[in-house]
Amino acid sequence: QVQLVESGGGLVQPGGSLRLSCAASGFSIGAYAIVWYRRAPEKERELVATVGRTGEGHYYADSVKGRFTTSRDDARNTGFLQMNDLKPEDTAVYFCKAANYWGQGTQVTVSS
């Protein structure tokens, strides 16, 4: 069964950190770029960050640049999104995408 499963979301205070994981099964994630999106309540889906097939070719939205970092571990068939210095405006459901597959999303809530 082909699927992507995100994990690592939760409730964190402003200034805190979270590390999201995107675990693939049923296909090799190493053949694809990994793309992270988020959707905040009553907002459009936003492209947050990407990491290329070789672990290079990063892209970051201006809103997260300098705070978020993407990486991948193809041996574990998993991608990661390290989120530091989180802000309330980062609150959203975060999704990963690889090939044409999407994960189910993981909720990130930044609140004091």
C-alpha positions as CSV (number, residue, x, y, z in Angstrom):
1,Q,0.0,0.0,0.0
2,V,1.4,3.4,-1.0
3,Q,1.2,6.1,1.6
4,L,2.8,9.0,3.2
5,V,2.4,9.5,6.9
6,E,3.2,12.8,8.7
7,S,4.0,12.9,12.4
8,G,5.5,15.2,14.9
9,G,2.9,17.9,15.1
10,G,1.5,19.2,18.4
11,L,1.1,22.2,20.6
12,V,4.1,24.4,21.2
13,Q,4.7,27.8,22.8
14,P,5.9,30.7,20.6
15,G,9.6,30.4,20.1
16,G,9.5,26.6,20.4
17,S,10.5,23.9,18.0
18,L,9.0,20.9,16.3
19,R,10.3,18.3,13.9
20,L,7.9,16.9,11.4
21,S,8.4,13.6,9.7
22,C,7.1,12.3,6.4
23,A,7.4,8.5,6.2
24,A,6.8,6.8,2.9
25,S,5.7,3.2,2.4
26,G,5.0,1.3,-0.8
27,F,7.4,3.4,-2.9
28,S,10.9,4.8,-2.7
29,I,10.8,8.5,-1.6
30,G,14.4,8.8,-2.7
31,A,13.3,9.2,-6.4
32,Y,11.3,12.3,-5.7
33,A,11.5,15.8,-4.3
34,I,9.7,16.2,-1.0
35,V,7.4,19.1,-0.7
36,W,5.8,20.6,2.5
37,Y,2.6,22.5,2.5
38,R,0.4,24.0,5.2
39,R,-3.1,25.1,5.4
40,A,-4.2,27.5,8.2
41,P,-7.8,28.0,9.1
42,E,-9.7,30.1,6.5
43,K,-6.5,30.5,4.4
44,E,-5.3,29.1,1.1
45,R,-2.9,26.2,1.1
46,E,0.7,27.5,1.2
47,L,3.9,26.0,-0.1
48,V,6.3,26.0,2.8
49,A,9.4,24.2,1.7
50,T,10.9,21.7,-0.6
51,V,14.0,19.4,-0.6
52,G,15.3,18.0,-3.9
53,R,16.0,14.4,-4.7
54,T,19.7,14.6,-3.7
55,G,19.0,16.5,-0.5
56,E,19.9,19.8,-2.2
57,G,17.8,22.2,-4.1
58,H,16.0,23.6,-1.1
59,Y,13.2,26.1,-1.3
60,Y,11.6,28.0,1.6
61,A,8.7,30.4,1.6
62,D,9.7,33.9,2.8
63,S,7.5,33.4,5.9
64,V,9.6,30.5,7.2
65,K,13.1,31.3,5.7
66,G,15.7,31.2,8.4
67,R,13.5,29.3,10.8
68,F,12.5,26.0,9.0
69,T,14.9,23.5,7.5
70,T,14.1,20.5,5.3
71,S,16.1,17.3,5.1
72,R,15.7,13.7,4.1
73,D,16.9,10.3,5.0
74,D,16.3,8.1,2.0
75,A,17.6,5.0,3.9
76,R,14.7,5.5,6.2
77,N,12.4,6.5,3.3
78,T,11.5,9.6,5.3
79,G,11.6,13.4,5.0
80,F,11.8,15.9,7.7
81,L,10.8,19.5,8.4
82,Q,12.6,21.1,11.3
83,M,10.7,24.1,12.6
84,N,12.4,26.5,15.0
85,D,11.3,29.8,16.5
86,L,7.7,29.0,15.9
87,K,5.2,31.8,15.8
88,P,1.4,31.8,16.2
89,E,1.0,32.4,12.5
90,D,2.7,29.0,11.8
91,T,-0.4,27.3,13.2
92,A,-1.8,25.1,10.5
93,V,-2.1,21.5,9.3
94,Y,1.1,20.5,7.6
95,F,1.2,18.1,4.7
96,C,4.0,16.4,2.8
97,K,3.9,15.4,-0.8
98,A,6.2,13.2,-2.9
99,A,5.5,12.0,-6.4
100,N,1.7,12.3,-6.6
101,Y,1.1,11.1,-3.1
102,W,0.0,13.2,-0.1
103,G,0.0,12.5,3.5
104,Q,-3.0,13.0,5.8
105,G,-1.5,16.0,7.5
106,T,-0.4,16.8,11.1
107,Q,-1.7,19.7,13.2
108,V,0.8,22.2,14.5
109,T,-0.5,24.7,17.0
110,V,1.6,27.5,18.3
111,S,0.1,29.2,21.3
112,S,0.9,30.4,24.8
